[in-house]
Amino acid sequence: MAVRLELHVAGRIEDYALIGDMQTAALVCRDGTVDWLCLPRFDSHAIFAGLLGTEEHGFWRLGPAHAADAEPPTAARRTYRGDSLILESEWDTPRGTVRVTDFMPPRDGAPQLIRIVEGVSGRVPMRSALRMRFSYGRVVPWVHKHEGRTVAVAGPDSVWYDTECETYGKSLTTYSDFTVAPGDRIAFTISWEPSHKQPPPLPEPEQSLEATEEFWRDWVDHCTYHGPYREAVVRSLITLKALTYAPTGGIVAAPTTSLPEDIGGVRNWDYRYTWLRDAAITLSSLLRTGYREEARAWREWLLRAVAGDPENLQIMYGIAGERELGEAELDWLPGYENSAPVRVGNGAAHQLQLDVYGEVTEALHLAHMTGLARNDYASLLQLKLIRYLEDHWDEPDEGIWEVRGPRRHFVHSKVMAWVAVDRTIKLIESGDADGPLERWRELRDDIHRDVCEKGYDKERNTFTQSYGSKELDASLLLIPQMGFLPPDDKRVIGTIEAIQRELSTSDGFILRYPTEGQSEGVDGLPGDEGAFLACSFWMADDLAMIGRVDEARKLFEKLLALRNDLGLLAEEWDPVAQRQVGNFPQAFSHVPLIDTALRLTASGAYGG
């Protein structure tokens, strides 16, 4: 068979599967191509960056061989093995059927990506094409043999490639051509190790597969949710677990950077960090479904990250608590579907977002209420956060959506400042902390009064995005969920109905806020974006809370239908192109999915 330079175009975002080891993650396309993998951590440089560039920027394709002038065939079927993160893809070819099993074992040493090819029927010619490019596709490593193993080295990194198949090099790519028949099982493994250290141990693919399956089976057994949406909830929980950095308990918002919110546009951000907001709501979902150990680990991560400087709370940190996340653009990468720039780091890290104080305090409150063992420093941190808010709650900020325009008095930020004070008052009332109770009760009332007077449009009967504005904002849907006002308050109902009218797409999904196309909108950016999936789940929650449970269920089930075939969601849905957009998979989409499922189950609002 003639060897050609492998050509591969990144798939649609929903074409990807997630595999990971709770320290990093890979995305695998339907045609068997790994287009994204950072080693050894989520936020490390990618060795496969084809997702954000071209085949020149690194990938690993494993699948049926194909003609030189044809695109790689896509799998006819793919699924996760039971409730696990083990991906199984099957191809039906004219010569037979073949299965590829992809997984990353929970780490006990060197990080590994293992791929096992299994013959199902007939005799199927196969090919592995491995093109490693370090530093986000910029560096071609030195690939050579070392004691019978293939190793790629560049600077501080080495990646070891192990297989029983013969390998050969062509066009700076490592190939294996082979044929599988029924019963054949052939494994391929890459392992990362610092280049100055000894080689990693030889992999044991079959034992690793068994151990990985056992790990996920045992972990899922702890889930306490057994309602009608269990499949969707469990898959979301597994995804959240996969986004958790096991050594520290930090939770990344997504394992990717720069997947665009607007195809071809500039709304491309690095999400491989721990947002306090995202991590706090993730913790709440884990607690409510039985995962106390993950909640404890996150609380410990929070206390370490914030230690010594709670008054200067950042909105996000590195997965080990790093504070400096300087933003840069990788100009050698053209971006996903030419959506440039590709960014690493995140310049929003030092924004002022007052709502974060509320989300963190709410998470600590929920941990306390669900019986997580008391941590005195957590209570002390909570008190320090409120003392900061006493002096700063009435300042303008960048808000939940990290606008890059001027600061405003965002209503959601004020509501969450109220939440922070309210939950701390409850902590003091329970006897588990000491503080100026009467003074903070007055503060709580002051914030509430301020929001209702300055953030509410009486003529339209709706709260607004910010004080004095006419725009709406889907974050206002959290007002009843946070207990700021009861669901039957006419202002709450008016706000829900206004958002349905003004921020709803034609298919009923919810936008975050109005955007202005090519002009700069409230967020300081040109271009538009898709429906924000978290906001759409919030709408389903609110509809259930105000008694419109059938409508809530229908919207929730429409949202479930947006998941890809493996149950995964990106950040947004493009209602025009009918596709997922934004970083993938997104914790901020899977968390509200769980929350809405729990609410609908409790209300009995589900079909069948």
C-alpha positions in Angstrom: 0.0 0.0 0.0 1.4 3.4 -0.9 2.2 5.6 2.0 0.9 9.2 1.8 1.2 12.2 4.1 -1.8 11.8 6.4 -4.4 14.5 5.8 -6.9 15.1 8.5 -9.4 17.9 9.1 -10.7 18.5 12.6 -14.3 17.3 13.1 -17.3 19.1 14.4 -17.0 19.7 18.2 -19.7 17.1 18.9 -17.7 14.6 16.8 -15.3 14.2 19.7 -15.2 11.8 22.6 -13.4 12.5 25.9 -11.0 10.2 27.6 -8.8 11.1 30.6 -7.0 10.1 33.7 -8.1 12.9 36.2 -4.9 14.8 35.4 -5.2 15.4 31.7 -7.6 14.5 28.9 -7.6 13.7 25.2 -10.3 14.2 22.5 -10.9 11.4 20.0 -12.7 12.1 16.7 -15.2 9.7 15.1 -12.5 8.7 12.5 -10.2 7.4 15.3 -8.0 10.5 15.4 -6.7 11.9 18.7 -6.6 15.7 17.9 -6.0 17.1 21.4 -3.8 16.0 24.2 -1.8 18.0 26.7 0.9 16.2 28.8 1.4 15.8 31.7 -1.4 18.1 32.9 -4.6 19.7 31.6 -2.7 23.0 31.2 0.5 21.7 29.8 1.6 22.2 26.2 -0.3 20.0 23.7 1.5 17.3 21.9 -1.5 16.8 19.6 -2.9 20.2 18.6 -4.6 19.3 15.3 -7.9 20.4 16.8 -6.7 24.0 16.6 -4.7 23.8 13.4 -4.0 21.3 10.7 -2.5 17.8 10.5 1.0 19.5 10.7 0.3 20.4 14.4 0.0 16.8 15.7 -2.4 14.0 15.8 -2.7 10.2 16.2 -5.0 8.4 13.9 -5.8 4.7 14.4 -8.4 3.0 12.2 -9.0 1.1 9.0 -6.5 1.8 6.2 -7.9 3.9 3.4 -6.9 4.9 -0.1 -4.5 7.8 -0.5 -7.1 10.0 -2.1 -9.9 9.3 0.4 -10.8 10.8 3.8 -10.4 8.4 6.8 -13.6 6.4 7.4 -15.6 7.3 10.4 -16.7 4.7 13.0 -20.2 3.2 12.4 -20.7 2.9 16.1 -19.1 4.2 19.3 -20.0 4.1 22.9 -18.5 4.2 26.4 -18.1 0.8 28.0 -20.8 0.9 30.6 -20.5 3.7 33.1 -16.9 4.4 32.4 -14.6 6.7 30.4 -13.4 3.8 28.2 -14.3 4.5 24.6 -15.2 1.8 22.1 -15.4 2.6 18.4 -16.4 0.1 15.7 -15.9 0.3 11.9 -17.7 -1.9 9.4 -15.5 -2.2 6.3 -15.9 -4.3 3.1 -13.4 -6.7 4.6 -14.8 -7.0 8.1 -15.5 -5.2 11.3 -12.9 -3.9 13.8 -13.1 -2.3 17.2 -10.7 0.2 18.8 -10.8 0.7 22.6 -9.3 4.0 23.8 -8.7 4.9 27.4 -6.3 6.6 29.9 -5.7 4.6 33.1 -6.0 6.5 36.4 -2.5 7.5 36.9 -0.1 5.5 39.0 3.1 6.7 37.5 3.7 7.9 33.9 0.6 9.2 32.1 -0.6 6.8 29.4 -2.9 6.8 26.4 -3.7 3.2 25.5 -5.4 2.1 22.3 -6.3 -1.6 21.7 -7.3 -2.8 18.3 -9.6 -5.9 18.2 -10.7 -7.9 15.2 -14.4 -8.6 15.2 -15.0 -10.3 11.8 -13.1 -10.7 8.6 -9.6 -9.5 8.0 -9.3 -5.7 8.2 -6.2 -3.8 7.1 -5.4 -1.1 9.7 -3.0 1.8 10.0 -1.7 3.8 12.9 -0.3 7.3 12.0 1.4 9.1 14.9 2.6 12.6 14.4 3.8 14.1 17.7 4.4 17.9 17.7 5.4 19.4 21.0 4.7 23.0 22.3 1.2 23.2 20.6 2.4 21.9 17.3 5.4 24.2 17.0 8.3 21.8 17.8 9.1 18.6 15.8 10.7 16.2 18.3 13.7 14.0 17.8 12.2 10.5 17.2 14.5 7.6 17.6 14.8 4.0 19.0 16.0 3.3 22.5 16.4 -0.3 23.6 13.8 -1.4 21.1 11.3 1.4 22.1 10.4 4.4 20.0 10.9 7.7 21.9 10.2 11.3 20.9 12.2 14.0 22.7 12.1 17.8 22.7 13.4 19.9 25.6 12.0 18.8 28.9 9.5 16.3 27.4 9.7 12.7 26.2 6.9 10.5 24.8 7.5 6.8 24.6 5.6 4.8 22.0 5.1 1.0 22.6 3.5 -1.6 20.3 4.2 -5.1 19.1 3.6 -3.9 15.5 6.5 -2.9 13.3 6.9 0.9 12.9 8.5 3.0 10.3 9.0 6.7 9.7 7.7 8.7 6.7 7.2 12.5 6.4 8.0 13.1 10.1 5.3 10.6 11.0 5.5 7.2 12.7 3.4 4.5 10.9 2.3 1.0 11.6 0.4 -1.1 9.0 -1.1 -4.4 10.1 -4.2 -6.6 9.6 -6.5 -7.9 12.3 -8.7 -11.0 12.3 -11.3 -12.2 14.8 -9.7 -12.7 18.2 -6.6 -10.5 17.5 -5.9 -7.8 20.1 -3.0 -5.4 19.3 -2.2 -2.6 21.7 -0.6 0.8 21.1 0.5 3.0 24.0 2.1 6.4 24.5 3.6 7.4 27.8 5.0 10.7 28.9 8.1 11.2 31.1 10.4 14.1 31.8 13.2 13.7 29.2 16.0 13.7 31.9 14.5 10.7 33.7 14.7 7.0 33.0 12.2 5.5 30.5 8.8 4.8 31.9 8.0 1.1 32.6 6.7 -1.0 29.7 2.9 -0.7 29.6 0.6 -3.5 30.5 -2.5 -2.6 28.3 -4.8 -5.5 29.3 -4.2 -5.2 33.0 -4.6 -1.4 32.7 -7.9 -1.8 30.9 -9.2 -4.1 33.6 -8.1 -1.7 36.4 -9.6 1.3 34.6 -13.0 -0.4 34.2 -13.0 -1.4 37.8 -12.1 2.1 38.9 -15.1 3.7 37.1 -17.5 0.9 38.2 -16.6 1.5 41.8 -16.8 5.2 41.5 -20.2 5.2 39.9 -21.5 2.9 42.6 -21.4 5.8 45.0 -24.0 7.8 43.0 -27.1 8.3 45.1 -29.3 9.4 42.2 -31.6 6.7 40.8 -34.3 8.8 39.0 -35.5 8.7 35.5 -32.6 10.7 34.1 -29.9 8.5 35.6 -28.1 7.9 32.3 -27.7 11.6 31.6 -26.8 12.4 35.2 -24.2 9.6 35.5 -22.5 10.5 32.3 -22.4 14.2 33.4 -20.9 13.1 36.8 -18.3 11.0 35.1 -17.4 14.0 32.9 -17.1 16.2 36.0 -14.8 13.6 37.6 -12.7 13.5 34.5 -12.3 17.3 34.7 -11.0 17.0 38.3 -7.2 17.3 38.8 -6.7 14.4 41.2 -3.5 15.5 42.9 -5.1 18.8 44.2 -8.9 18.5 43.8 -9.0 21.5 41.4 -11.6 21.3 38.7 -11.0 22.7 35.2 -13.8 24.4 33.4 -13.0 22.3 30.2 -10.0 20.4 29.0 -9.6 22.6 25.9 -8.6 26.1 24.8 -9.9 28.4 22.1 -12.8 26.3 20.8 -14.8 29.2 19.5 -18.1 30.5 20.8 -18.6 32.1 17.4 -17.2 30.0 14.5 -14.7 32.2 12.7 -14.8 34.8 15.4 -12.5 36.0 18.2 -14.5 34.7 21.2 -11.9 32.0 22.0 -10.6 31.5 25.5 -8.5 29.0 27.5 -10.7 27.1 29.9 -8.0 24.7 31.4 -8.1 26.4 34.8 -10.2 26.3 37.9 -12.9 29.0 38.0 -14.1 29.4 41.5 -17.7 29.8 40.2 -17.6 26.7 38.0 -15.9 24.6 40.7 -18.3 25.8 43.4 -21.4 24.8 41.5 -19.6 21.5 40.5 -19.1 20.8 44.2 -22.8 21.4 44.9 -23.8 18.8 42.3 -21.3 16.3 43.6 -22.5 16.7 47.1 -26.1 16.2 46.1 -25.3 13.0 44.3 -23.2 11.3 47.0 -19.7 12.4 46.2 -18.4 13.8 49.5 -14.7 12.9 48.9 -14.5 15.1 45.8 -16.3 17.9 47.7 -13.8 17.6 50.5 -10.8 17.7 48.1 -12.2 20.8 46.4 -12.7 22.6 49.7 -9.0 21.8 50.6 -7.9 23.1 47.2 -9.9 26.3 47.8 -8.3 26.9 51.2 -4.8 26.4 49.8 -5.4 28.6 46.7 -6.9 31.5 48.7 -4.6 31.1 51.8 -3.1 34.2 53.1 -4.9 36.6 50.7 -8.7 36.1 50.8 -9.3 39.8 50.3 -7.8 39.5 46.8 -9.8 36.6 45.7 -9.2 35.7 42.1 -12.0 34.4 39.9 -9.8 31.6 38.7 -6.6 29.8 39.6 -4.3 27.2 38.1 -5.2 23.6 38.9 -2.6 23.5 41.7 -3.6 27.0 42.9 -1.3 29.1 40.7 -2.3 32.8 40.5 -0.4 33.9 37.4 -2.3 32.8 34.2 -0.9 35.3 31.8 -2.7 35.3 28.4 -0.8 34.9 25.1 -1.7 34.2 21.5 -0.2 31.3 19.5 0.1 32.9 16.1 1.3 29.7 14.4 -2.0 28.0 14.9 -4.9 29.1 12.6 -7.5 28.1 15.1 -10.5 25.7 15.0 -12.1 26.2 11.6 -9.9 29.3 11.2 -11.2 30.9 14.4 -8.3 32.9 15.5 -6.6 33.8 17.8 -5.7 30.7 19.7 -5.1 31.8 23.3 -3.3 30.2 26.2 -3.6 31.6 29.7 -6.5 33.8 30.6 -6.4 37.6 31.1 -9.7 37.5 33.0 -8.0 36.0 36.1 -7.6 39.3 37.8 -11.0 40.8 37.0 -13.3 41.9 39.8 -16.3 39.6 39.8 -18.2 40.1 43.1 -20.5 37.2 42.4 -17.7 34.7 43.1 -17.9 35.5 46.8 -21.5 34.3 46.7 -20.8 31.1 44.8 -17.9 30.2 47.1 -19.9 30.9 50.2 -22.9 29.0 48.9 -20.6 26.0 48.2 -19.1 26.1 51.7 -22.6 26.5 53.2 -23.9 23.4 51.3 -20.8 21.4 52.4 -21.6 22.4 56.0 -25.3 21.6 55.6 -24.7 18.1 54.1 -22.4 17.1 57.0 -19.0 17.4 55.5 -16.5 17.4 58.4 -16.1 20.9 59.8 -13.0 22.8 58.8 -12.3 25.8 61.1 -10.3 27.6 58.4 -13.2 27.3 56.0 -15.4 29.1 58.5 -12.7 31.7 59.0 -12.3 32.2 55.3 -16.1 32.8 55.0 -16.0 35.5 57.6 -13.0 37.2 55.9 -14.9 37.2 52.6 -17.9 38.9 54.1 -15.7 41.6 55.7 -14.3 42.3 52.3 -17.8 42.5 50.8 -18.9 44.9 53.4 -16.6 47.5 51.9 -16.9 46.5 48.2 -20.3 45.1 47.4 -21.5 48.4 46.0 -18.7 48.7 43.5 -19.1 48.0 39.7 -17.4 44.9 38.4 -16.9 42.8 35.3 -19.7 40.3 36.3 -20.3 36.6 35.8 -19.6 36.7 32.0 -16.2 38.4 32.4 -17.0 41.3 30.1 -14.0 43.1 28.6 -15.9 46.3 28.4 -16.3 48.9 31.2 -17.3 47.8 34.7 -21.0 48.0 35.6 -23.2 47.4 38.6 -24.4 44.0 37.5 -27.6 42.8 39.2 -26.4 39.2 39.4 -23.2 40.3 41.2 -25.2 42.1 43.8 -27.6 39.2 44.3 -24.6 36.9 44.8 -23.1 39.3 47.3 -26.5 39.1 49.2 -26.1 35.3 49.0 -22.7 35.4 50.6 -23.9 37.5 53.5 -27.1 35.5 53.9 -25.2 32.1 54.1 -22.7 33.5 56.5 -25.5 34.8 58.8 -26.9 31.2 58.7 -23.4 29.9 59.7 -23.3 32.2 62.7 -26.9 31.4 63.7 -26.0 27.7 63.7 -23.4 28.4 66.3 -20.5 27.3 64.2 -18.9 30.7 63.8 -18.9 34.1 65.5 -19.5 37.4 63.8 -21.4 40.8 64.0 -24.8 39.2 63.5 -26.9 42.4 63.7 -24.5 44.4 61.5 -24.5 41.7 58.8 -28.3 41.4 58.9 -28.5 45.1 58.2 -26.0 44.6 55.4 -28.1 41.8 53.9 -31.2 44.1 54.0 -29.2 47.0 52.4 -28.1 44.9 49.5 -31.6 43.5 49.0 -33.1 46.9 49.0 -30.5 48.3 46.6 -31.1 45.6 44.0 -34.8 45.9 44.2 -34.7 49.6 43.8 -31.9 50.0 41.2 -31.9 46.8 39.3 -35.6 46.4 38.6 -37.6 48.0 35.7 -41.1 48.6 37.0 -42.5 49.4 33.6 -41.5 46.1 32.1 -41.8 44.1 35.4 -38.3 42.6 35.1 -34.9 42.8 36.6 -32.2 44.1 34.3 -28.6 43.2 33.5 -27.2 46.2 35.4 -28.3 49.2 37.3 -29.9 51.7 34.9 -29.8 49.4 31.8 -32.6 48.1 29.7 -30.8 44.9 28.7 -31.7 41.6 30.1 -29.3 38.9 31.3 -29.9 35.2 31.8 -28.0 35.2 35.1 -31.2 36.8 36.5 -32.8 33.4 36.3 -30.7 32.5 39.5 -32.6 35.0 41.6 -35.3 32.5 42.8 -32.8 29.6 42.8 -30.6 31.5 45.3 -33.5 32.4 47.5 -33.2 36.1 46.9 -36.9 36.3 46.1 -39.5 33.5 46.2 -40.6 31.9 42.9 -44.1 33.3 43.2 -43.0 36.9 43.4 -44.4 38.8 40.5 -41.0 40.4 39.8 -39.5 36.9 39.4 -42.2 35.7 37.1 -41.9 38.9 35.1 -38.2 38.4 34.7 -38.5 34.8 33.6 -41.2 35.8 31.0 -39.1 38.7 29.8 -36.1 36.5 29.3 -38.2 34.0 27.4 -39.4 36.8 25.1 -36.1 38.7 24.5 -33.3 36.2 25.0 -34.8 33.0 23.6 -33.8 31.5 20.3 -36.3 30.2 17.8 -36.0 26.7 19.3 -36.5 27.9 22.9 -32.9 28.0 24.1 -31.5 31.0 26.0 -28.8 33.5 25.2 -26.7 35.0 27.9 -27.4 38.6 26.9 -27.8 40.6 23.7 -24.8 40.8 21.4 -24.3 43.3 18.7 -22.9 41.3 15.7 -19.9 43.2 14.3 -20.2 46.0 16.8 -18.9 45.9 20.3 -21.6 45.0 22.7 -21.8 45.0 26.5 -19.0 42.5 26.7 -16.6 44.7 24.7 -16.3 42.1 21.9 -17.6 42.0 18.3 -19.6 39.1 16.9 -22.4 36.9 18.2 -22.5 33.7 20.1 -24.8 30.7 20.5 -27.4 29.8 23.1 -25.6 29.3 26.4 -26.6 25.9 27.6 -26.3 26.6 31.4 -28.7 29.4 31.0 -31.1 27.2 29.2 -31.0 24.7 32.0 -31.6 27.5 34.5 -34.7 28.4 32.5 -36.0 24.9 32.9 -35.3 25.1 36.6 -37.2 28.4 37.0 -40.2 27.1 35.0 -40.4 24.2 37.3 -40.2 26.5 40.3 -43.1 28.6 39.2 -45.3 25.6 38.5 -44.9 25.3 34.7 -43.5 21.8 35.1 -44.6 20.4 31.8 -42.9 23.2 30.0 -39.8 22.7 32.1 -39.6 19.0 31.3 -40.0 19.6 27.6 -37.2 22.2 27.6 -35.0 19.9 29.6 -35.5 17.0 27.2 -34.8 19.2 24.2 -31.6 20.1 25.9 -30.7 16.5 26.5 -31.2 15.9 22.8 -28.4 18.4 22.1 -25.8 16.1 23.7 -23.6 14.2 21.3 -24.0 10.5 20.9 -21.8 10.0 24.0 -23.8 12.3 26.2 -21.3 15.3 26.1 -22.0 19.0 25.9 -19.9 22.0 24.9 -20.5 25.5 26.3 -23.1 26.7 23.8 -25.4 25.6 21.0 -25.4 27.5 17.6 -29.1 27.6 16.7 -28.4 28.6 13.1 -25.7 26.0 12.3 -27.3 23.5 14.6 -24.1 22.5 16.2 -22.2 22.7 19.5 -19.7 25.6 20.0 -17.3 26.6 22.7 -14.9 24.6 24.8 -15.7 21.0 25.2 -16.8 19.2 27.2 -17.9 22.0 29.5 -18.4 21.6 33.3 -20.7 24.6 33.3 -23.1 22.8 31.0 -23.1 19.4 32.8 -23.5 20.8 36.3 -26.9 22.4 35.6 -28.0 19.3 33.7 -27.6 17.4 36.9 -29.3 20.1 39.0 -32.3 20.3 36.7 -32.7 16.5 36.6 -32.7 16.4 40.4 -35.3 19.2 40.5 -37.6 17.6 37.9 -37.3 14.2 39.6 -38.2 15.7 43.0 -41.3 17.4 41.4 -42.3 14.3 39.5 -42.2 16.3 36.3 -40.9 13.7 33.9 -42.4 11.5 31.2 -42.7 7.8 31.2 
